[in-house]
Amino acid sequence: MESDVIEHLVGIEHKATTLLDDATKEAQHRIAIAKSTAEKQYKEKYEKIIEKLEKEYTVKTSLLTDKHTENIKMYKKAIQNFNMDKKGFQNLLDKLILEA
């Protein structure tokens, strides 16, 4: 009788251990699936953000390049129409160098 009770308790303990192991495996499996899904979602969102930022960068860079080119053209046009006083400049240099 006592041995039957002990056998029964050992059987219950074995079932509990098996149940716990199965639950642990299932939890690990679910965690792995959730982690994989989360990483996939993160990668998709990250790539969308990177794509958006790269497009914005390209557009802004293009606009700045165009603006810079236009400013350089305007500057060159402005200095082409400017008369230089070479004699006055030479006199200024002579005065500054000789007085120093």
DSSP file (Angstrom, degrees, kcal/mol; ACC not computed):
  #  RESIDUE AA STRUCTURE BP1 BP2  ACC     N-H-->O    O-->H-N    N-H-->O    O-->H-N    TCO  KAPPA ALPHA  PHI   PSI    X-CA   Y-CA   Z-CA
    1    1 A M     >        0   0    0      0, 0.0     4,-2.0     0, 0.0     5,-0.2   0.000 360.0 360.0 360.0 -49.4    0.0    0.0    0.0
    2    2 A E  H  >  +     0   0    0      1,-0.2     4,-2.5     2,-0.2     5,-0.2   0.894 360.0  52.4 -60.9 -39.6    2.7    2.5    0.9
    3    3 A S  H  > S+     0   0    0      1,-0.2     4,-2.7     2,-0.2    -1,-0.2   0.846 106.5  53.9 -66.7 -32.9    4.7    1.5   -2.2
    4    4 A D  H  > S+     0   0    0      2,-0.2     4,-2.5     1,-0.2    -1,-0.2   0.903 109.7  47.4 -65.4 -41.1    1.5    2.2   -4.3
    5    5 A V  H  X S+     0   0    0     -4,-2.0     4,-2.7     2,-0.2    -2,-0.2   0.919 113.5  47.3 -66.0 -44.0    1.3    5.7   -2.8
    6    6 A I  H  X S+     0   0    0     -4,-2.5     4,-2.6     2,-0.2    -2,-0.2   0.923 113.1  49.1 -64.0 -43.5    5.0    6.4   -3.4
    7    7 A E  H  X S+     0   0    0     -4,-2.7     4,-2.4     1,-0.2    -2,-0.2   0.903 111.3  49.9 -60.8 -41.4    4.7    5.0   -6.9
    8    8 A H  H  X S+     0   0    0     -4,-2.5     4,-2.4     2,-0.2    -2,-0.2   0.924 111.8  47.4 -63.1 -45.0    1.6    7.2   -7.5
    9    9 A L  H  X S+     0   0    0     -4,-2.7     4,-2.7     2,-0.2    -2,-0.2   0.885 111.6  50.4 -65.1 -38.7    3.5   10.3   -6.2
   10   10 A V  H  X S+     0   0    0     -4,-2.6     4,-2.5     2,-0.2    -1,-0.2   0.902 110.5  50.7 -64.6 -40.6    6.5    9.5   -8.3
   11   11 A G  H  X S+     0   0    0     -4,-2.4     4,-2.4     2,-0.2    -2,-0.2   0.913 111.3  47.3 -62.5 -43.2    4.2    9.2  -11.3
   12   12 A I  H  X S+     0   0    0     -4,-2.4     4,-2.7     2,-0.2    -2,-0.2   0.914 111.9  50.3 -64.1 -42.8    2.6   12.6  -10.5
   13   13 A E  H  X S+     0   0    0     -4,-2.7     4,-2.5     1,-0.2    -2,-0.2   0.904 110.5  50.1 -62.8 -40.0    6.0   14.2  -10.1
   14   14 A H  H  X S+     0   0    0     -4,-2.5     4,-2.6     2,-0.2    -2,-0.2   0.921 111.6  47.8 -63.3 -43.9    7.1   12.7  -13.4
   15   15 A K  H  X S+     0   0    0     -4,-2.4     4,-2.9     2,-0.2    -2,-0.2   0.903 111.8  50.4 -62.6 -41.5    4.0   14.1  -15.1
   16   16 A A  H  X S+     0   0    0     -4,-2.7     4,-2.7     2,-0.2    -2,-0.2   0.910 111.2  48.4 -64.0 -42.2    4.5   17.5  -13.5
   17   17 A T  H  X S+     0   0    0     -4,-2.5     4,-2.6     2,-0.2    -2,-0.2   0.922 113.4  47.1 -63.5 -44.0    8.1   17.5  -14.7
   18   18 A T  H  X S+     0   0    0     -4,-2.6     4,-2.7     2,-0.2    -2,-0.2   0.917 112.8  49.2 -62.9 -43.7    7.1   16.6  -18.2
   19   19 A L  H  X S+     0   0    0     -4,-2.9     4,-2.4     2,-0.2    -2,-0.2   0.911 112.2  48.4 -62.3 -42.8    4.3   19.2  -18.1
   20   20 A L  H  X S+     0   0    0     -4,-2.7     4,-2.4     2,-0.2    -2,-0.2   0.908 111.9  49.0 -64.6 -42.9    6.8   21.9  -16.9
   21   21 A D  H  X S+     0   0    0     -4,-2.6     4,-2.5     2,-0.2    -2,-0.2   0.916 112.2  48.6 -62.6 -43.2    9.3   20.9  -19.6
   22   22 A D  H  X S+     0   0    0     -4,-2.7     4,-2.6     1,-0.2    -2,-0.2   0.907 112.0  49.0 -62.8 -41.7    6.7   21.0  -22.3
   23   23 A A  H  X S+     0   0    0     -4,-2.4     4,-2.5     2,-0.2    -2,-0.2   0.896 111.1  50.0 -65.4 -39.9    5.5   24.4  -21.1
   24   24 A T  H  X S+     0   0    0     -4,-2.4     4,-2.6     2,-0.2    -2,-0.2   0.922 111.9  47.6 -63.6 -45.1    9.1   25.7  -21.0
   25   25 A K  H  X S+     0   0    0     -4,-2.5     4,-2.4     2,-0.2    -2,-0.2   0.918 112.9  48.7 -62.5 -43.2    9.7   24.5  -24.6
   26   26 A E  H  X S+     0   0    0     -4,-2.6     4,-2.6     2,-0.2    -2,-0.2   0.905 111.5  49.6 -64.1 -41.2    6.4   26.1  -25.7
   27   27 A A  H  X S+     0   0    0     -4,-2.5     4,-2.6     2,-0.2    -2,-0.2   0.921 111.7  48.3 -63.9 -43.4    7.3   29.4  -24.0
   28   28 A Q  H  X S+     0   0    0     -4,-2.6     4,-2.4     2,-0.2    -2,-0.2   0.894 111.7  50.4 -63.4 -39.4   10.7   29.4  -25.7
   29   29 A H  H  X S+     0   0    0     -4,-2.4     4,-2.2     2,-0.2    -2,-0.2   0.928 112.2  46.1 -63.4 -45.9    9.1   28.6  -29.0
   30   30 A R  H  X S+     0   0    0     -4,-2.6     4,-2.8     2,-0.2    -2,-0.2   0.891 112.3  51.2 -65.3 -39.5    6.6   31.4  -28.7
   31   31 A I  H  X S+     0   0    0     -4,-2.6     4,-2.8     2,-0.2    -1,-0.2   0.912 109.7  50.4 -63.5 -42.0    9.3   33.8  -27.5
   32   32 A A  H  X S+     0   0    0     -4,-2.4     4,-2.5     2,-0.2    -2,-0.2   0.912 112.4  46.5 -63.1 -42.4   11.4   32.9  -30.6
   33   33 A I  H  X S+     0   0    0     -4,-2.2     4,-2.6     2,-0.2    -2,-0.2   0.930 113.9  47.9 -64.9 -45.2    8.5   33.5  -32.9
   34   34 A A  H  X S+     0   0    0     -4,-2.8     4,-2.7     2,-0.2    -2,-0.2   0.899 112.8  49.0 -62.8 -40.7    7.7   36.8  -31.2
   35   35 A K  H  X S+     0   0    0     -4,-2.8     4,-2.6     2,-0.2     5,-0.2   0.925 111.8  48.5 -64.7 -44.5   11.3   37.9  -31.4
   36   36 A S  H  X S+     0   0    0     -4,-2.5     4,-2.1    -5,-0.2    -2,-0.2   0.915 113.4  47.2 -61.9 -43.7   11.6   37.0  -35.0
   37   37 A T  H  X S+     0   0    0     -4,-2.6     4,-2.6     2,-0.2    -2,-0.2   0.921 112.7  49.2 -63.8 -44.9    8.3   38.9  -35.8
   38   38 A A  H  X S+     0   0    0     -4,-2.7     4,-2.7     1,-0.2    -2,-0.2   0.907 111.5  48.9 -62.9 -42.3    9.5   41.9  -33.9
   39   39 A E  H  X S+     0   0    0     -4,-2.6     4,-2.6     2,-0.2    -1,-0.2   0.893 111.5  49.9 -64.5 -39.2   12.9   41.9  -35.6
   40   40 A K  H  X S+     0   0    0     -4,-2.1     4,-2.4    -5,-0.2    -2,-0.2   0.931 112.7  46.3 -64.2 -45.9   11.2   41.6  -39.0
   41   41 A Q  H  X S+     0   0    0     -4,-2.6     4,-2.5     2,-0.2     5,-0.2   0.911 112.7  50.6 -62.7 -42.7    8.8   44.5  -38.2
   42   42 A Y  H  X S+     0   0    0     -4,-2.7     4,-2.9     1,-0.2    -2,-0.2   0.929 110.7  48.7 -60.4 -46.0   11.7   46.6  -36.9
   43   43 A K  H  X S+     0   0    0     -4,-2.6     4,-2.6     2,-0.2    -2,-0.2   0.905 111.5  49.5 -62.6 -42.4   13.7   46.0  -40.1
   44   44 A E  H  X S+     0   0    0     -4,-2.4     4,-2.0     2,-0.2    -1,-0.2   0.937 114.9  43.4 -62.6 -47.2   10.8   46.9  -42.3
   45   45 A K  H  X S+     0   0    0     -4,-2.5     4,-2.4     2,-0.2    -2,-0.2   0.902 113.6  51.9 -65.5 -40.7   10.1   50.1  -40.4
   46   46 A Y  H  X S+     0   0    0     -4,-2.9     4,-2.7    -5,-0.2    -2,-0.2   0.925 110.1  48.5 -60.8 -46.1   13.8   51.0  -40.3
   47   47 A E  H  X S+     0   0    0     -4,-2.6     4,-2.5     1,-0.2    -1,-0.2   0.874 110.6  51.3 -64.7 -37.1   14.2   50.5  -44.0
   48   48 A K  H  X S+     0   0    0     -4,-2.0     4,-2.4     2,-0.2    -1,-0.2   0.920 111.8  46.9 -64.2 -43.1   11.1   52.7  -44.7
   49   49 A I  H  X S+     0   0    0     -4,-2.4     4,-2.8     2,-0.2     5,-0.2   0.930 113.0  48.7 -64.4 -44.9   12.6   55.4  -42.6
   50   50 A I  H  X S+     0   0    0     -4,-2.7     4,-2.6     1,-0.2    -2,-0.2   0.916 111.6  50.0 -61.2 -43.4   16.0   55.2  -44.2
   51   51 A E  H  X S+     0   0    0     -4,-2.5     4,-2.1     2,-0.2    -1,-0.2   0.921 112.2  47.6 -60.8 -44.5   14.4   55.2  -47.7
   52   52 A K  H  X S+     0   0    0     -4,-2.4     4,-2.5     1,-0.2    -2,-0.2   0.927 113.3  47.5 -62.6 -46.0   12.4   58.3  -46.7
   53   53 A L  H  X S+     0   0    0     -4,-2.8     4,-2.6     1,-0.2    -2,-0.2   0.878 110.5  52.1 -65.1 -37.7   15.4   60.1  -45.3
   54   54 A E  H  X S+     0   0    0     -4,-2.6     4,-2.4    -5,-0.2    -1,-0.2   0.901 110.3  48.6 -65.5 -39.6   17.5   59.3  -48.3
   55   55 A K  H  X S+     0   0    0     -4,-2.1     4,-2.5     2,-0.2    -2,-0.2   0.935 112.5  48.1 -64.2 -45.5   14.9   60.7  -50.6
   56   56 A E  H  X S+     0   0    0     -4,-2.5     4,-2.9     1,-0.2     5,-0.2   0.905 111.7  50.8 -60.8 -41.4   14.6   63.9  -48.5
   57   57 A Y  H  X S+     0   0    0     -4,-2.6     4,-2.9     2,-0.2     5,-0.2   0.923 110.3  49.0 -62.2 -44.8   18.4   64.2  -48.5
   58   58 A T  H  X S+     0   0    0     -4,-2.4     4,-2.3     2,-0.2    -2,-0.2   0.922 113.7  45.9 -61.9 -44.8   18.6   63.8  -52.3
   59   59 A V  H  X S+     0   0    0     -4,-2.5     4,-2.5     2,-0.2    -2,-0.2   0.946 115.8  45.1 -64.5 -48.4   15.9   66.4  -52.8
   60   60 A K  H  X S+     0   0    0     -4,-2.9     4,-2.6     1,-0.2     5,-0.2   0.899 113.3  50.5 -64.1 -40.8   17.4   68.9  -50.3
   61   61 A T  H  X S+     0   0    0     -4,-2.9     4,-2.6    -5,-0.2    -1,-0.2   0.917 110.9  49.4 -62.5 -42.8   20.9   68.4  -51.7
   62   62 A S  H  X S+     0   0    0     -4,-2.3     4,-2.5    -5,-0.2    -2,-0.2   0.922 111.7  48.5 -62.2 -44.6   19.7   69.0  -55.2
   63   63 A L  H  X S+     0   0    0     -4,-2.5     4,-2.5     1,-0.2    -2,-0.2   0.915 112.9  47.5 -62.2 -43.2   17.9   72.2  -54.2
   64   64 A L  H  X S+     0   0    0     -4,-2.6     4,-2.8     2,-0.2    -2,-0.2   0.887 111.4  50.9 -66.5 -38.4   21.0   73.4  -52.4
   65   65 A T  H  X S+     0   0    0     -4,-2.6     4,-2.7     2,-0.2    -2,-0.2   0.925 111.8  47.5 -63.6 -44.0   23.2   72.6  -55.4
   66   66 A D  H  X S+     0   0    0     -4,-2.5     4,-2.3     2,-0.2    -2,-0.2   0.920 113.6  47.7 -62.3 -43.7   20.9   74.4  -57.7
   67   67 A K  H  X S+     0   0    0     -4,-2.5     4,-2.6     2,-0.2    -2,-0.2   0.915 112.3  49.4 -64.0 -43.3   20.8   77.4  -55.3
   68   68 A H  H  X S+     0   0    0     -4,-2.8     4,-2.4     2,-0.2    -2,-0.2   0.923 110.8  49.7 -61.9 -45.2   24.5   77.4  -55.0
   69   69 A T  H  X S+     0   0    0     -4,-2.7     4,-2.3     1,-0.2    -1,-0.2   0.910 111.7  48.7 -60.2 -43.3   25.0   77.3  -58.8
   70   70 A E  H  X S+     0   0    0     -4,-2.3     4,-2.6     2,-0.2    -2,-0.2   0.908 110.5  50.8 -64.3 -42.5   22.6   80.2  -59.2
   71   71 A N  H  X S+     0   0    0     -4,-2.6     4,-2.5     2,-0.2    -2,-0.2   0.902 110.2  49.7 -62.2 -41.2   24.4   82.2  -56.6
   72   72 A I  H  X S+     0   0    0     -4,-2.4     4,-2.8     2,-0.2     5,-0.2   0.915 110.9  49.8 -64.2 -42.6   27.7   81.6  -58.2
   73   73 A K  H  X S+     0   0    0     -4,-2.3     4,-2.4     1,-0.2    -2,-0.2   0.930 111.9  47.9 -60.5 -45.2   26.3   82.7  -61.6
   74   74 A M  H  X S+     0   0    0     -4,-2.6     4,-2.2     2,-0.2    -2,-0.2   0.900 112.5  49.2 -63.1 -40.7   24.8   85.8  -60.1
   75   75 A Y  H  X S+     0   0    0     -4,-2.5     4,-2.5     2,-0.2     5,-0.2   0.932 111.5  48.3 -64.1 -46.9   28.2   86.6  -58.4
   76   76 A K  H  X S+     0   0    0     -4,-2.8     4,-1.6     1,-0.2    -2,-0.2   0.901 112.2  49.5 -61.5 -40.4   30.2   86.1  -61.6
   77   77 A K  H  X S+     0   0    0     -4,-2.4     4,-1.3    -5,-0.2    -1,-0.2   0.902 110.9  50.6 -64.3 -40.5   27.7   88.3  -63.5
   78   78 A A  H  < S+     0   0    0     -4,-2.2    -2,-0.2     1,-0.2    -1,-0.2   0.896 112.3  45.0 -66.2 -40.6   28.0   91.0  -60.8
   79   79 A I  H >< S+     0   0    0     -4,-2.5     3,-0.6     1,-0.2    -1,-0.2   0.754 105.9  61.1 -79.2 -21.1   31.8   91.1  -60.8
   80   80 A Q  H 3< S+     0   0    0     -4,-1.6    -1,-0.2    -5,-0.2    -2,-0.2   0.877 106.1  47.2 -67.2 -35.9   32.0   91.0  -64.6
   81   81 A N  T 3< S+     0   0    0     -4,-1.3     2,-0.5    -5,-0.1    -1,-0.2   0.429  91.7 102.5 -84.7   0.6   30.1   94.3  -64.7
   82   82 A F    <   -     0   0    0     -3,-0.6     2,-0.4    -4,-0.2    -3,-0.0  -0.742  69.1-135.7 -91.3 128.1   32.3   95.9  -62.1
   83   83 A N        -     0   0    0     -2,-0.5     2,-0.4     2,-0.0    -2,-0.1  -0.671  17.2-140.9 -83.2 132.7   35.0   98.3  -63.2
   84   84 A M        -     0   0    0     -2,-0.4     2,-1.0     1,-0.0     3,-0.2  -0.772   4.3-149.5 -96.5 137.5   38.4   97.8  -61.7
   85   85 A D     >  +     0   0    0     -2,-0.4     4,-2.3     1,-0.2     5,-0.2  -0.752  24.3 171.1-101.5  82.9   40.5  100.8  -60.7
   86   86 A K  H  > S+     0   0    0     -2,-1.0     4,-2.4     1,-0.2    -1,-0.2   0.887  76.1  49.9 -64.0 -40.1   43.9   99.2  -61.2
   87   87 A K  H  > S+     0   0    0      2,-0.2     4,-2.3     1,-0.2    -1,-0.2   0.915 112.1  47.5 -66.0 -42.8   45.8  102.4  -60.8
   88   88 A G  H  > S+     0   0    0      2,-0.2     4,-2.1     1,-0.2    -2,-0.2   0.881 112.1  50.4 -65.0 -38.8   44.0  103.3  -57.6
   89   89 A F  H  X S+     0   0    0     -4,-2.3     4,-2.5     2,-0.2    -2,-0.2   0.916 110.3  49.4 -65.2 -44.2   44.6   99.7  -56.2
   90   90 A Q  H  X S+     0   0    0     -4,-2.4     4,-2.6     1,-0.2    -2,-0.2   0.902 110.5  50.7 -62.6 -41.4   48.3  100.0  -57.0
   91   91 A N  H  X S+     0   0    0     -4,-2.3     4,-2.4     2,-0.2    -1,-0.2   0.898 110.1  50.5 -62.2 -40.8   48.5  103.3  -55.3
   92   92 A L  H  X S+     0   0    0     -4,-2.1     4,-2.7     2,-0.2     5,-0.2   0.925 111.1  48.1 -63.4 -45.2   46.8  101.9  -52.2
   93   93 A L  H  X S+     0   0    0     -4,-2.5     4,-2.8     2,-0.2     5,-0.3   0.928 111.7  49.6 -61.9 -44.9   49.2   98.9  -52.1
   94   94 A D  H  X S+     0   0    0     -4,-2.6     4,-2.7     1,-0.2     5,-0.3   0.926 112.4  48.0 -58.6 -44.5   52.2  101.2  -52.4
   95   95 A K  H  X S+     0   0    0     -4,-2.4     4,-1.8     1,-0.2    -2,-0.2   0.924 114.7  45.1 -63.4 -45.4   50.9  103.4  -49.6
   96   96 A L  H  X S+     0   0    0     -4,-2.7     4,-0.8     2,-0.2    -2,-0.2   0.893 117.8  43.2 -67.2 -39.8   50.2  100.5  -47.3
   97   97 A I  H  < S+     0   0    0     -4,-2.8     3,-0.3    -5,-0.2    -2,-0.2   0.914 115.6  46.7 -74.7 -42.3   53.5   98.8  -48.0
   98   98 A L  H  < S+     0   0    0     -4,-2.7    -1,-0.2    -5,-0.3    -2,-0.2   0.827 113.6  48.4 -71.4 -30.1   55.7  101.9  -47.8
   99   99 A E  H  <        0   0    0     -4,-1.8    -1,-0.2    -5,-0.3    -2,-0.2   0.671 360.0 360.0 -83.1 -16.0   54.0  103.1  -44.6
  100  100 A A     <        0   0    0     -4,-0.8    -1,-0.2    -3,-0.3    -2,-0.1   0.469 360.0 360.0 -73.7 360.0   54.3   99.8  -42.8
